[in-house]
Amino acid sequence: MGSTHPEVTAPTGQSQEAEFPKVETGSASAEAEAQGKTLVNGLHSKVEITDAPEVTVVEGVQVTSTILVPGSDNELSLVGAGVRGVRLPHGVELKVTVLGIYTDLEILNHLSKYNGLSAEELLTDDQFLLAFLEAPVDKLARVTMLLPLTGEDYAGKSGDTTEMSLKEVNKWGEAEELALKEYREFFKQKTCPPGSTIFFAVTKTGLEISQSFDSSIPKKAEYVVKNPVFGAGLVGTMLSVKGVSPHTRAKFGENMSTLLKNKIKDSSEVVANGAF
């Protein structure tokens, strides 16, 4: 579909409890204090809009407004970007990853009942996120590392969160259990150094996973977990009220509200111009 891209930024919000291995943090708070900055829940979410309107920079990571699904010519549009932080002992918080959530804008046709609602109204409606995740269009989450992680650690914690999320909506069964096992097995020998990015594409085939160690987009999926429910659940953990990134969730609500309102405006203009 053609794309209308609302401006994407990442406001500062609360982070989640620590889910990854401890990282030495002795100088993190001291450095921020020395620079005279105010800590908000221990996190500074540095976001810039570059001169090129097609790129948002979050913590030094370029998040493009559109992306091609690896191995496909299907272009998806950015609907949310932000930082994932973890809380360590003694109140220290660290930024661990930068998230970008994309979808085919065809999804707007599947969410017409939400046209005209504000970001707050969308995010407080328990069914909206479910409708977004279940809509039969491609979606993609890109996860760029700010800190080094092992693949086993990443898949272990993200897999646990996905399992809990799907169980809450009664979508966890034997097939999802097998999908989780596959997911963890794939990441067992992987490394996730700073600057590397994991791409999770949710298609009708399932969860297509690929990895890049620079700014390039992989030409094809490296592995496919053939369970779309598990894939949608994984993306959902980045957007839900109990999810891993309040930053991303907030921008997701704002951008989806803008897109849905623009859809109403575009439809009205078509009618006014006598196109029907």
ZANUTOR-234593 format. One line per 5 residues: their letters; for each residue y, x, z of N, C-alpha, C. Coordinates in steps of 0.05 Angstrom, whole numbers. Each point is the difference from the previous one (the first is absolute). Example, Ala and Ser with C-alpha at 12.3 -4.5 7.8 and 13.67 -1.06 7.14 Angstrom:
as = -114/264/156/24/-18/0/24/18/0; 21/-7/-14/24/16/1/22/-15/14
This chain:
mgsth = -24/17/0/24/-17/0/25/17/0; 21/-12/-8/26/15/3/6/2/29; 17/18/7/5/5/29/29/-2/7; 5/-14/23/26/-1/12/-3/13/27; 13/22/5/-6/16/24/22/-2/20
pevta = -5/-14/23/20/0/21/2/28/12; 24/6/11/3/26/12/-18/3/24; -15/22/1/-20/4/21/9/22/18; 3/-7/26/5/20/20/-19/-4/23; 0/18/19/-19/-2/23/16/0/26
ptgqs = 4/-23/12/15/0/26/-17/12/22; 13/9/21/-14/11/23/-12/-23/16; -26/3/7/-14/-21/16/-19/13/19; -15/-16/14/-18/11/20/-25/11/-15; -12/21/11/-23/11/-11/-24/-8/16
qeaef = -24/6/-10/-25/-8/12/-10/21/19; -19/-8/17/-12/19/18/-14/22/-16; -4/23/12/-12/23/-14/-28/-7/-9; -6/6/-26/-26/-6/-11/-12/25/-12; 15/22/-1/-10/24/-12/-1/23/20
pkvet = -12/22/-7/-2/23/19/27/9/10; 1/10/24/25/9/11/11/23/-16; 27/0/-2/14/21/-15/19/13/20; 3/26/-1/19/14/18/28/-9/-6; 14/-10/20/26/-13/-5/22/11/18
gsasa = -3/23/11/19/10/20/29/0/-9; 5/6/-26/28/3/-9/11/-25/-13; -16/-21/-5/9/-22/-16/24/-14/13; -3/-8/25/22/-15/13/24/19/5; -6/25/7/21/19/6/17/5/-24
eaeaq = -13/3/-23/15/5/-25/19/-23/-6; -10/-24/2/17/-24/-5/23/-1/19; -6/6/26/21/-1/20/22/21/-6; -9/24/-9/18/21/-6/19/-7/-23; -10/-18/-18/16/-8/-23/18/-23/8
gktlv = -1/-9/25/17/-22/9/-7/-27/-11; -25/-4/-7/-9/-25/-11/-10/-19/22; 2/-25/-4/-11/-20/19/-28/-7/-8; -18/3/19/-28/-7/-5/-4/-30/3; -12/-13/-20/-6/-28/2/-31/-1/0
nglhs = -12/-5/23/-29/0/3/-11/27/-9; 16/21/2/-10/27/-6/-1/6/-30; 9/-19/-17/-3/5/-29/27/0/-14; 4/18/-18/23/0/-18/-11/-6/-28; 5/-23/-11/-10/-8/-26/22/7/-20
kveit = -4/23/-13/20/10/-19/-6/-11/-28; 19/-16/-10/-4/-14/-25/25/4/-17; -5/7/-26/22/4/-18/-6/-16/-26; 21/-10/-12/-2/-11/-27/12/21/-18; -15/11/-18/10/21/-17/18/-11/-22
dapev = 13/18/-15/18/-9/-22/-16/-16/-20; -26/7/-3/-17/-16/-18/-10/-24/16; 8/-25/-9/-6/-24/16/-30/-6/1; -16/14/-17/-28/-6/-1/-16/15/22; 13/16/17/-14/16/20/13/-4/28
tvveg = -17/-5/19/8/-1/28/-12/25/14; 15/14/16/-10/23/14/-3/-7/29; -25/2/10/-6/-6/28/-11/26/13; 15/11/19/-8/25/13/-6/22/-20; 16/2/-21/-4/20/-20/-20/-6/-21
vqvts = -14/-23/3/-21/-8/-19/12/-19/-20; -2/6/-26/10/-18/-21/-20/-23/-4; 10/-25/3/-16/-24/-4/12/-15/-23; -13/1/-23/10/-12/-24/-1/-30/1; 17/-14/-15/2/-29/1/-23/-13/-15
tilvp = -13/15/-18/-23/-10/-14/-21/22/-1; -25/-9/-4/-22/19/-1/-22/-12/-18; -15/18/-14/-23/-9/-15/-25/3/17; -17/-21/-1/-25/2/14/-16/23/-13; -10/20/15/-15/22/-12/-23/-11/-18
gsdne = -1/10/-24/-20/-8/-19/7/-26/-14; 24/-10/3/8/-25/-12/29/2/-11; 7/-18/-18/28/-1/-9/15/-23/13; -12/-11/22/13/-22/14/21/12/19; 26/-8/-5/22/10/16/5/-19/24
lslvg = 1/11/24/5/-15/24/28/7/11; 11/-19/15/27/4/11/0/4/30; 18/16/10/2/6/28/11/-24/15; -14/-8/21/10/-23/17/3/8/29; -6/25/7/4/9/27/-5/29/3
agvrg = 17/14/16/-4/28/5/10/7/28; -13/19/13/9/7/27/-17/22/11; 5/6/25/-13/21/15/-21/-11/19; -22/14/2/-19/-6/22/3/21/22; 5/-10/24/2/18/22/-22/-4/21
vrlph = -6/20/16/-19/-3/21/13/9/26; -8/-13/22/10/6/26/-20/18/15; 9/23/8/-16/19/14/6/-2/30; -15/14/17/5/0/29/29/9/6; 10/-10/23/27/7/10/22/-12/-18
gvelk = -6/-20/-15/20/-14/-16/9/14/-25; -13/21/-7/7/14/-25/-12/-15/-24; 16/-3/-21/-9/-14/-24/4/18/-24; -19/-2/-18/1/16/-25/-3/-18/-24; 13/9/-22/-4/-13/-26/-23/13/-13
vtvlg = -20/-16/-9/-25/11/-10/-3/-4/-30; 7/-23/-10/-3/-5/-29/24/-17/-10; 4/1/-26/19/-18/-14/-17/-19/-17; 6/-26/3/-15/-20/-15/17/-13/-22; -13/-7/-21/12/-15/-22/-19/-22/-8
iytdl = 9/-25/-1/-17/-23/-7/10/-11/-26; -19/-3/-19/7/-10/-27/-17/-25/-7; 11/-16/-18/-15/-23/-10/8/-6/-29; -17/-14/-14/7/-12/-26/18/-23/6; 23/-2/-13/19/-21/6/-10/-28/-9
eilnh = -22/0/-14/-13/-26/-6/-7/-15/26; -1/15/22/-6/-12/26/20/-22/7; 25/2/-10/20/-20/7/-9/-28/-9; -15/-2/-21/-10/-26/-9/-21/-11/19; -12/17/16/-20/-10/19/12/-5/27
lskyn = 25/6/4/13/-4/26/24/-19/-2; -1/-18/-20/23/-17/-5/7/-18/24; -19/-6/17/6/-18/23/18/14/20; 3/27/-3/17/15/18/28/6/-12; 5/-11/-24/26/5/-13/23/-9/18
glsae = 20/17/2/24/-7/15/0/7/30; -23/9/10/-2/6/29/12/27/6; 11/3/23/12/25/9/-22/20/8; 7/25/3/-19/20/9/-13/-7/26; 17/-10/19/-11/-7/26/-19/-23/-2
elltd = 6/-20/-17/-18/-23/-4/-26/9/-12; 1/18/-19/-25/10/-12/-17/15/20; 12/17/15/-15/17/18/-10/-15/25; 11/-22/6/-9/-16/23/-21/-21/-8; -4/-2/-26/-20/-19/-10/-27/15/-3
dqfll = -19/-6/17/-25/14/0/-15/-1/-27; 5/-21/-15/-14/-4/-25/12/15/-23; 25/9/3/13/14/-23/-14/26/-7; -4/17/19/-13/26/-5/-28/-5/-11; -15/-19/10/-26/-6/-9/1/-9/-30
aflea = 20/-17/-6/3/-9/-28/6/24/-18; 17/18/9/7/24/-15/-25/17/-5; -15/5/20/-24/17/-2/-22/-13/-18; -2/-26/1/-21/-14/-14/7/-7/-29; 26/2/-7/8/-7/-27/-15/18/-20
pvdkl = -10/-11/-22/-17/15/-19/16/18/-19; 15/18/11/15/20/-16/-5/27/13; 5/21/-16/-3/27/10/21/7/21; -8/15/20/18/11/20/-7/29/5; 19/15/10/-5/28/6/15/10/24
arvtm = -13/16/16/14/13/22/-2/30/-4; 23/14/2/0/29/-1/7/10/28; -16/20/9/4/11/27/4/30/-3; 24/9/6/7/28/-3/1/13/28; -14/22/3/-2/13/26/25/17/7
llplt = 10/-5/24/21/17/11/-12/21/19; -23/-6/11/-15/19/18/-28/3/-11; -13/23/5/-27/4/-10/-20/-17/15; -19/-12/-15/-22/-15/12/-25/7/-15; -23/-3/14/-25/2/-14/-6/-27/-12
gedya = -15/0/-22/-8/-25/-12/-16/-17/19; -17/13/16/-17/-14/18/16/-14/22; 21/13/10/17/-12/20/15/-24/-12; 11/4/-25/16/-21/-12/-18/-25/-5; -23/4/-12/-18/-23/-6/-11/-12/25
gksgd = -4/16/20/-11/-11/25/19/-20/13; 25/8/3/20/-18/13/8/-23/-18; 6/6/-26/8/-22/-18/-23/-20/-4; -24/11/0/-23/-18/-3/-3/-18/25; 3/11/23/-1/-16/25/21/-23/-1
ttems = 24/7/-8/22/-19/-1/-6/-22/-20; -11/7/-23/-7/-19/-20/-22/-19/10; -19/11/13/-22/-17/11/11/-20/20; 17/9/19/11/-18/20/17/-22/-14; 15/8/-20/18/-19/-14/-17/-22/-14
lkevn = -21/8/-14/-16/-20/-14/-17/-17/19; -8/11/22/-14/-17/19/18/-22/12; 25/6/3/19/-20/10/3/-24/-18; -5/4/-26/3/-23/-18/-28/-8/-11; -21/7/14/-27/-8/-6/-8/8/-29
kwgea = 7/24/-8/-7/10/-26/-17/26/1; -13/3/23/-17/24/3/-29/-8/0; -15/12/-18/-29/-5/-2/-15/25/-7; -25/-4/-8/-17/23/-7/11/16/-23; 11/-14/-20/12/13/-24/23/18/8
eelal = 17/-9/19/23/15/9/-10/24/17; -21/-4/15/-11/22/16/-10/22/-18; -13/-7/-22/-9/20/-19/24/13/-14; 21/-15/-6/24/11/-12/13/21/18; 1/-6/26/11/18/19/-16/26/1
keyre = -26/-2/-1/-17/24/0/5/17/-25; 3/-13/-23/6/14/-25/27/14/2; 20/-14/11/27/10/2/0/25/17; -13/-1/23/0/23/17/-16/24/-12; -21/-7/-14/-16/22/-12/16/14/-21
ffkqk = 16/-14/-16/16/12/-20/20/20/12; 12/-7/22/21/17/12/-12/23/17; -25/0/5/-12/19/20/7/29/-7; -1/7/-25/5/28/-7/28/4/-11; 18/-20/2/27/2/-11/19/13/20
tcppg = 21/12/-10/22/10/17/25/-14/-10; 19/-4/18/25/-14/-6/23/17/10; 8/21/-15/22/17/9/27/-13/-4; 21/10/13/26/-11/-4/8/0/-29; 12/-21/-9/8/-2/-28/-21/-13/-18
stiff = -24/-2/9/-21/-12/-17/2/-31/3; -9/-14/-20/2/-29/0/-27/-12/-7; -7/-21/15/-24/-16/-6/10/-26/-13; -13/-8/-21/6/-25/-14/-23/-20/4; 7/-23/10/-20/-22/4/8/-23/-18
avtkt = -14/-4/-22/5/-22/-18/-20/-22/5; 10/-24/5/-17/-23/4/0/-16/-25; -23/0/-14/-3/-15/-25/-24/-19/2; -6/-14/-21/-23/-18/1/-26/15/3; 1/26/-7/-24/17/3/-5/7/29
gleis = 21/3/15/-3/8/28/23/18/9; -6/19/18/20/19/10/-4/26/-16; 19/6/-17/-1/25/-16/16/21/14; -13/23/6/13/21/16/3/25/-17; 24/12/2/5/26/-13/19/16/17
qsfds = 2/26/-5/16/17/16/15/20/-18; 25/6/8/16/20/-14/11/19/20; 2/26/-8/11/20/18/28/8/-8; 11/-14/-19/28/4/-8/12/-27/-5; 21/-1/-16/13/-26/-5/-11/-16/-23
sipkk = -22/11/-12/-11/-14/-23/-17/-24/8; -4/-18/-20/-17/-23/4/-27/6/-13; -22/-3/14/-26/6/-11/-5/-16/-25; -15/11/-19/-6/-14/-25/-21/-21/2; -17/2/21/-20/-20/4/-9/0/30
aeyvv = -13/-21/7/-10/-2/28/-22/20/4; 0/11/24/-20/20/7/-25/-14/11; 4/-22/13/-23/-15/12/8/-29/2; -20/-18/-2/5/-29/2/-18/-12/22; 12/-11/20/-15/-16/19/0/-29/-10
knpvf = -22/-10/-10/-1/-25/-15/0/-24/19; 22/-2/15/4/-23/18/30/-5/2; 10/-19/-16/29/-6/0/10/-10/28; -18/-14/15/9/-10/26/6/24/19; -17/20/-1/5/24/16/26/13/-9
gaglv = 4/3/-26/24/12/-10/25/-14/8; 0/-27/-3/23/-16/8/5/2/30; -21/2/16/3/3/28/13/26/8; -7/22/-15/12/26/5/30/-1/-5; 8/-11/-23/28/-3/-6/14/-17/21
gtmls = -14/-21/9/12/-18/20/7/13/26; -15/21/7/6/15/25/27/14/-1; 10/4/-24/26/13/-3/23/-19/1; -6/-27/-1/20/-20/-2/0/-21/22; -21/-1/15/-3/-22/20/17/5/25
vkgvs = 2/-21/16/17/1/24/-12/20/20; -26/4/-1/-14/20/17/-5/26/-15; 12/2/-24/-6/22/-18/12/27/9; -5/20/-17/6/27/7/29/8/-6; 15/-17/-15/27/8/-7/20/-23/0
phtra = 13/-5/23/21/-21/1/22/5/-21; 5/26/-7/20/7/-20/-7/-14/-27; -25/5/-8/-9/-10/-26/-1/-31/0; -10/-11/22/-1/-29/2/27/-13/-3; 20/11/14/27/-11/-2/11/0/-28
kfgen = -4/22/-14/10/1/-28/-16/-17/-19; -26/-3/6/-16/-18/-16/10/-28/2; 7/-9/24/11/-27/3/26/-4/-15; 18/20/3/26/-2/-13/-3/0/-31; -17/17/-10/-2/3/-29/-14/-24/-12
mstll = -21/-10/13/-14/-24/-10/18/-24/0; 16/-3/21/20/-22/2/19/2/-24; 10/23/-5/19/4/-23/-13/-7/-26; -24/10/-5/-14/-5/-25/-6/-30/-4; -8/-13/22/-6/-29/-2/26/-16/-5
knkik = 22/8/12/25/-14/-4/10/5/-29; -3/24/-10/8/6/-27/-17/-15/-20; -25/-5/7/-17/-16/-18/11/-28/-3; 9/-12/22/12/-27/-1/25/1/-18; 17/20/4/24/3/-16/-6/3/-29
dssev = -20/17/-7/-7/4/-28/-10/-26/-12; -17/-15/15/-10/-25/-10/22/-21/-5; 20/0/18/22/-19/-3/16/7/-25; 4/26/-6/15/8/-23/-15/-7/-26; -27/1/1/-15/-7/-24/3/-30/-6
vanga = -1/-16/22/3/-29/-4/28/-6/-10; 21/13/12/28/-5/-8/4/7/-29; -14/20/-10/3/9/-28/-17/-16/-19; -14/-20/10/-16/-18/-17/-24/13/-12; -12/19/15/-24/14/-10/-25/-17/3
f = 1/-21/17/-24/-17/4/1/-23/-20
